[in-house]
Amino acid sequence: MKREPASSTAETDLRRVLEHYDLGSLLAWNQVESGHVNENWFVTTTSGRYFLKRRHPGLRHPDAIYHPDIIRPQHELVIRLRQAGFPAPALVPAAGGETLLVLESECIELQEFIEGHPYDHGRPPHLDEAAATLARYHKLVSSLVREPLCDRGVLYAPARVQEHLSRLDEAWRLGEEPDLIPLVQRLADHAVDLQGGFAGHGELPHLVIHGDYYGGNLLFAGDRIAGVVDYDRARWNPRVVELAEALIYFSSARQGPLKHLVYPGVLCWDTFTRFLRGYGRVLSLPEGGELAALPDTIRCIWLQMALQRQEEAFPRLPADPRATLQELLVLGDWARDNGPLMVETVQSVAESALG
């Protein structure tokens, strides 16, 4: 059988998909490089430009993270946000009226193209706008409960830190390296300490978090956000989880001293404080148990995700395991030791906002 060139195959597939939409003829297309699970395209038809997302296979399985029963509530969330004036993408319905097109094992969605520029870490007004927009999102969804999104589970937990550490310990055979055992034990102590901290936080305020609020999902027109995209990880979780994720992303140095982890370094106090100010101008900052949970949540995210990425990237012992373990401890120790200062900073920002 003659195999079609990749470009021809793509065109054939896209034309097949667009047959289900009333958008005219396909004129141009190019695949978007970003995206780890989905296949994303910019497509131009005689009616305009669009963003096409194809979520791939196994989506029909009831336990699949991108099952249609999960995607449809995400679409309802996006529609509700747009109705409230939030810069969520406009979903384009297929000819049958549904915003989610299911073709065999694929789930496909089409969005109107959003003209915009990426987040600029060197542009302080972008930081202010990102913080205020996250607070605005939280304010809009504070009363919104979507049952299917409530069943997706927590994103971060001390037990997962211990699980990833145990698997890494076994895969790397760290017990056979006597000089590394104390480092592993100190990391295990962090997991135990976090377990006690999480147990003492009490009932935390929950809402439907965006789940992936970072610069790559923000589109700017000048210094204003024109679009907040990608709601694939939206779920019912503590608000402090998303605030901690955002503070890690927006407040970390781009070029830090950590060379072996997914995180380049610890938080920068200036950007940490500035982000809190931007958020606090729109919505009240955490207090009480929610505030106490913030440093522990940041530490848990750092350790869980850094361990997970090591487990994925280095199934066997890396060239310098000591350096990796030491850098993990840099993150864990910093978050633990600076926890009181984080709490104090949030309180100070909150008080100045009231004054």
C-alpha positions in Angstrom: 0.0 0.0 0.0 1.3 3.4 -0.9 1.9 5.6 2.1 0.7 9.2 1.9 3.3 11.9 2.8 2.7 13.3 6.3 1.4 16.6 5.1 -1.1 14.9 2.8 -2.2 12.6 5.6 -2.7 15.6 7.9 -4.7 17.4 5.3 -6.9 14.4 4.7 -7.6 14.0 8.5 -8.3 17.7 9.0 -10.7 17.8 6.0 -12.5 14.7 7.5 -12.9 16.5 10.8 -14.0 19.8 9.3 -16.7 18.0 7.4 -18.6 18.0 10.7 -18.5 21.8 10.9 -20.0 24.6 8.8 -16.8 26.6 8.4 -16.2 26.5 4.7 -13.2 25.1 2.9 -9.8 24.4 4.5 -7.2 26.8 3.3 -4.1 26.4 5.6 -3.0 24.5 8.6 0.0 24.0 10.9 0.6 21.8 13.9 1.2 23.5 17.3 4.4 22.3 18.9 3.2 22.5 22.4 0.9 19.8 24.0 2.0 16.5 25.6 -1.2 14.6 25.3 -3.3 16.2 22.6 -2.5 16.9 19.0 -3.2 20.6 18.3 -3.5 22.5 15.1 -4.1 26.1 13.9 -6.4 25.8 10.9 -7.6 28.5 8.5 -10.8 28.1 6.5 -12.8 30.4 4.3 -14.7 31.5 7.4 -11.7 32.3 9.6 -8.9 31.0 11.8 -9.4 28.4 14.5 -7.6 26.3 17.0 -8.3 22.5 16.7 -7.6 20.1 19.6 -7.6 16.3 19.0 -7.5 14.3 22.2 -6.2 10.8 21.5 -6.9 7.4 21.9 -8.4 5.4 24.8 -10.7 8.3 25.5 -13.7 6.1 25.5 -12.5 4.1 28.5 -14.5 5.2 31.6 -11.4 5.8 33.7 -9.6 7.9 31.0 -8.6 11.3 32.1 -9.9 12.8 28.9 -13.1 10.8 28.7 -16.1 12.7 27.0 -17.9 12.7 30.4 -15.0 14.8 31.7 -14.6 17.0 28.7 -18.2 18.1 28.4 -18.3 19.6 32.0 -15.0 21.4 31.1 -16.8 22.9 28.1 -19.7 24.0 30.3 -17.2 25.7 32.5 -15.6 27.5 29.6 -19.0 28.6 28.3 -20.1 29.9 31.8 -16.8 31.9 32.0 -17.3 33.5 28.6 -20.9 34.4 29.6 -19.4 36.2 32.6 -17.0 38.2 30.5 -13.9 36.1 31.3 -11.4 35.7 28.4 -11.9 32.0 28.0 -11.8 30.7 24.4 -15.0 30.6 22.3 -15.9 27.0 21.5 -17.2 26.4 18.0 -20.1 23.9 17.9 -20.1 21.1 15.3 -23.0 20.9 12.8 -25.0 18.9 15.3 -24.7 21.7 17.9 -22.3 19.9 20.3 -19.0 21.6 21.2 -17.4 18.2 21.6 -17.1 16.1 18.5 -16.6 12.4 19.2 -15.2 10.4 16.2 -14.4 6.8 17.0 -11.6 7.0 19.6 -11.0 10.7 19.2 -12.5 13.6 21.0 -12.2 16.9 19.0 -12.9 20.5 19.9 -12.6 23.6 17.9 -12.0 27.1 19.3 -12.0 30.5 17.7 -8.5 31.7 17.3 -7.3 34.2 19.9 -4.8 36.8 18.7 -2.2 37.4 21.3 1.4 37.3 22.5 3.0 35.0 25.1 3.6 35.9 28.7 6.8 37.9 29.2 8.6 37.2 32.5 10.6 40.5 32.2 7.4 42.6 31.9 6.0 43.4 35.4 2.6 44.5 34.1 2.2 40.9 32.8 2.8 39.6 36.3 0.2 42.0 37.7 -2.3 41.0 35.0 -1.7 37.3 35.5 -2.3 37.6 39.2 -5.4 39.7 38.9 -6.9 37.4 36.2 -6.3 34.3 38.4 -8.2 36.0 41.2 -10.9 37.0 38.8 -11.2 33.4 37.7 -11.4 32.2 41.3 -14.1 34.7 42.1 -16.2 33.6 39.1 -16.0 29.9 39.9 -16.3 30.2 43.7 -20.0 29.3 43.5 -19.7 26.9 40.6 -19.8 23.1 41.3 -19.6 20.7 38.4 -20.1 17.2 39.8 -18.0 15.3 37.2 -15.0 17.6 37.9 -15.3 16.8 41.6 -14.4 13.2 41.1 -11.0 13.7 39.6 -9.1 13.6 42.9 -6.4 15.7 44.5 -3.4 16.8 42.5 -0.8 16.8 45.3 -0.5 14.7 48.5 2.3 13.8 50.9 1.6 10.2 50.3 2.5 10.7 46.6 5.8 12.3 47.6 6.6 9.1 49.6 5.4 6.9 46.7 7.7 8.6 44.2 10.6 8.6 46.5 10.2 4.9 47.3 10.0 4.0 43.6 13.0 6.1 42.8 14.9 4.6 45.8 14.1 1.1 44.4 14.9 2.0 40.7 18.1 3.7 41.5 19.1 1.2 44.2 20.0 4.0 46.6 20.2 1.6 49.5 23.3 0.2 47.9 25.0 3.6 48.1 25.7 4.3 51.8 26.6 7.9 51.3 23.2 8.5 49.7 21.0 6.9 52.4 21.0 9.9 54.7 19.8 12.1 51.8 17.0 9.7 51.1 16.0 9.6 54.8 15.9 13.4 54.9 13.5 13.5 52.0 11.4 10.8 53.6 11.3 13.0 56.7 9.9 15.8 54.6 7.1 13.5 53.4 6.3 12.5 57.0 6.4 16.2 58.1 4.0 17.1 55.3 1.6 14.4 56.2 1.3 15.9 59.7 1.0 19.4 58.3 -1.7 18.4 55.8 -3.7 16.6 58.5 -3.7 19.7 60.6 -4.9 22.2 58.0 -8.6 21.4 58.4 -11.3 21.9 55.8 -9.9 24.1 53.1 -12.0 26.3 50.7 -12.5 24.4 47.4 -13.4 25.5 43.9 -13.0 24.4 40.3 -9.4 25.3 39.7 -8.1 25.9 36.2 -5.4 23.3 36.9 -2.8 24.6 34.5 -2.5 28.3 35.1 0.9 29.3 33.8 2.4 31.6 31.2 2.0 29.2 28.3 -1.8 29.3 28.7 -2.0 33.1 28.8 -2.3 35.2 25.7 -1.6 38.9 25.9 -2.7 41.9 23.9 -0.2 44.5 25.2 -0.4 44.3 29.0 -3.9 42.9 29.1 -4.8 39.2 28.9 -6.7 38.4 25.7 -7.2 34.7 26.5 -6.8 32.1 29.2 -6.8 28.7 27.5 -6.5 24.9 28.2 -9.0 23.8 30.8 -8.1 20.1 30.5 -7.0 19.8 34.1 -9.9 21.7 35.6 -11.1 20.0 38.8 -12.5 20.5 42.2 -9.5 21.1 44.5 -8.5 23.5 47.3 -8.0 27.1 46.1 -4.6 27.1 47.8 -3.4 24.4 45.4 -3.8 26.7 42.4 -2.4 29.7 44.2 0.7 27.7 45.2 1.2 26.4 41.7 0.9 30.0 40.3 3.3 31.4 42.9 5.8 28.6 42.0 5.6 29.4 38.3 5.4 33.2 38.4 7.7 33.8 41.3 10.6 31.4 40.6 13.8 32.6 39.0 14.0 31.7 35.3 17.7 30.9 35.6 18.3 29.4 39.0 21.1 27.3 40.5 19.3 24.0 40.4 20.5 22.1 37.3 19.1 18.6 37.8 15.4 19.2 38.5 12.4 20.6 36.6 12.5 23.6 38.9 15.5 25.9 38.5 15.4 27.5 41.9 13.4 28.7 44.9 11.0 31.6 45.0 12.0 35.3 44.5 10.4 37.4 47.3 9.9 40.5 45.1 7.8 38.6 42.5 6.1 36.5 45.2 5.0 39.7 47.0 4.0 41.4 43.8 1.9 38.5 42.6 0.1 38.4 45.9 -0.7 42.1 45.7 -2.2 41.7 42.2 -4.3 38.8 43.3 -5.3 40.5 46.5 -6.7 43.6 44.7 -9.4 41.3 43.3 -10.0 38.6 45.9 -9.2 38.1 49.5 -5.9 36.3 50.2 -5.8 33.1 52.2 -6.1 33.3 56.0 -6.4 30.9 58.9 -5.9 27.2 57.9 -5.8 28.1 54.2 -2.9 30.4 54.8 -1.1 27.8 57.0 -1.5 25.3 54.2 0.3 27.5 51.6 3.9 26.7 52.5 3.2 23.0 52.9 1.4 22.9 49.5 4.4 24.6 47.8 6.8 22.1 49.4 4.6 19.2 48.4 4.3 20.4 44.8 8.0 20.9 44.5 8.9 17.5 45.9 6.1 15.5 44.3 6.6 16.9 40.8 10.4 16.9 40.9 10.5 13.3 42.1 8.0 12.3 39.5 9.9 13.9 36.7 13.1 12.2 37.9 11.3 8.9 37.9 10.1 9.4 34.3 13.3 10.8 32.9 15.8 8.6 34.6 14.4 5.1 35.2 18.0 4.1 35.9 20.6 5.7 38.2 21.7 9.1 36.7 25.2 10.2 36.4 25.1 12.3 39.6 22.4 11.0 41.9 23.9 12.9 44.9 23.5 16.3 43.2 19.9 15.4 42.3 19.0 14.4 45.9 20.8 17.5 47.3 18.8 19.8 45.0 15.5 18.1 46.0 16.5 18.9 49.6 17.3 22.5 48.7 13.6 22.9 47.6 12.2 21.0 50.6 14.3 22.7 53.2 13.7 26.1 51.7 10.0 25.8 51.7 10.0 24.4 55.3 12.4 27.0 56.7 10.7 29.9 54.9 7.2 28.8 55.7 6.7 31.4 58.5 8.0 34.2 56.2 5.6 33.2 53.5 2.7 33.4 56.0 4.0 36.7 57.2 4.3 38.1 53.7 0.7 37.1 52.8 -0.6 38.7 56.0 1.3 41.8 55.3 0.0 42.1 51.8 -3.5 41.4 53.0 -3.3 44.1 55.7 -1.9 46.7 53.2 -4.8 45.9 50.8 -7.3 46.7 53.6 -5.5 49.9 54.5 
